[in-house]
Amino acid sequence: MRIARIWSDESGDSHYADIEVELKPSGPLGRMAEPIAVSSMILRENEPGYDYDWHVAPRRQYIVMLAGLVEIHASDGDRTVHGLPTAIEAYRQPGP
């Protein structure tokens, strides 16, 4: 499964990369990744046309798109558009 990763480095510049998460057979449930520990989860809905200006992720977070599109701009010039299904990992720590 592909996850879009966006992170900001120590100088505050953002970068983008796709990462591959390994899925393993899990019987009748299909294929599953290893569990990812989370300390909390927020559900959010936005109106069509929602536009949130450039910002640094306040914490490591995963964004799972259930509907719509998201366009990501990184300060290093990378620009991507994601539709469904999409999972995005965003964080403020140095990247891989």
Protein Blocks (a to p, Z undefined) as FASTA:
>chain_A
ZZddddddfkopacddddddddddehjnopaddddddfbdcdddddehiacdddddfbdc
ddddfbdcdddddfkopacdddddddddddfbdcZZ
